[in-house]
Amino acid sequence: MHQRRVVITGLGAITALGHNVAEFWQGLVEGRSGVRPLSAPGCAALRFHNGAEVEGYEPAQHFPDKQADVLDRFAQFGLIAAREAMRDARLELNAEQKERAAIVTGSCLGGKISEDENFASIYSDKQRAHPLAIPRAMSNAAASHISMEFGIGGPVFNVSTACASSNHAIGQAFMLVRSGVTDVALAGGSESPFTFGHLKMWEALRVVSPDTCRPFSKERRGMILGEGGAMLVLETLEAARERGARVYAEIVGFGMSADAFHVTQPSAEGAARAVAAALKDAGVHPEQIGYVNAHGTATAINDPLETQALRLVFREHTARLNVSSTKSMHGHALGAAGALEAVATALALQHGILPPTANFLEPDPQCDLDVIPNVARRVAVEYAVSNSFAFGGLNAVLVFRKTD
């Protein structure tokens, strides 16, 4: 069966580094950290006090009160990113095309802020929930609202696989377009974890850093939570050429695996299977990969195991890989992480600039990779990999190709 080539023609993002793709990319190239003291209510009582929040965000600048009232913060981010991606793609869909378009989002938490606020109210003297609590909290809210805004009536769904949600979402959308089930897809994810009840749960896990995020650095002390949204417009290369669209990059491969091992501890072998599957799907050799946007959470366990996974797949070529974790700048946005990193990877290929691993101090012998420490690197790369390895041992990996 003939498989169609799938390209990225639109990007949208709202992150701790800025409210649009241009600001996000500028922050990445500068190696600027979006980690700052948390402003969410009650956070002073936590063991950790920093996060990668979207700064200066005002819902009223994007939504009328009535619409904002039904949208949790995570869904607002998804919709804002989708609007920017559609504008950027300059894509005007007619009625027939809207029925052959898809939306696939990734969010593992859904409306945690709405949920927490409602539980606080229910367990207090009020014992009352907001009438829109359920539609605000549902994880598919962003997907559904994007569908309504753009009149997209094809396959629309949300994927929830912890920190691999967005990579799974983009991979599913890629397969829908490649196979001909749909002609266009909006894919990505959004997340907003900064609410006291949820943060207390992260505190109990003891994996959050008390200062900042230092992936692969010997002094790393854990992950930093982030929030935001990112969306990509995917369409066939043929359609993009026909309408003279700007193409950021091509998605050429997608691989998935399950560790079947441990609920929180990753497995190098499981992760390696997903990377190898993505390369096989793309039809590229390990030696052709020039850049890896690593999962790179900066936890004691993740970084050495990801290093091991890369060595299992790339063997002696590992020494020549450029590897970085952009989570060092935009934080770990959980279900949205893969979407933010897909935007970063596509732009890295387009511009020939690889974002750095920020906040890096001293190499860790267990993470003996070239991690592009602190300063972006100007190097043209043809193929790149973006890794997402989630709690529950669920892995999703994308392969991107630079386009002419």
JOURSUL-V477709 format. One line per field, one symbol per residue. burial: I if it has 9 or more other ideal C-beta (glycine too) atoms within 8 Angstrom, else O. A space follows every 10 residues. Layout:
burial: ???
This chain:
burial: OOOIIIIIII IIIIIIIIOI IOIIIIIIIO IIIIIIOIOI OOIOOIOIOI IIIIOOOOIO OIIOOOOIOO IIIIIIIIII IIIIIIIIIO IOIOOOIIOI IIIIIIIIII IIIIIIIIII IIOOOOOOOI OOIOOIIIII IIIIIIIOII IIOIIIIIII IIIIIIIIII IIIIIIIIIO OIIIIIIIII IIIIIIIIII OIIOOOOIII OIIIIIIOOI OIIIIIIIII IIIIIIIOII OOOOIOIIII IIIIIIIOIO OOOOOIIIII IIIIIIIIII IIOIOIOOII IIIIIIIIIO OIIIIIIIII IIIIOOIIOO IIIIIIIIII IIIIIIIIII IIIIIIIIII OIIIIIIIII OOOIOOIOIO IIOOOIIOIO IOIIIIIIII OOIIIIIIII IIOO
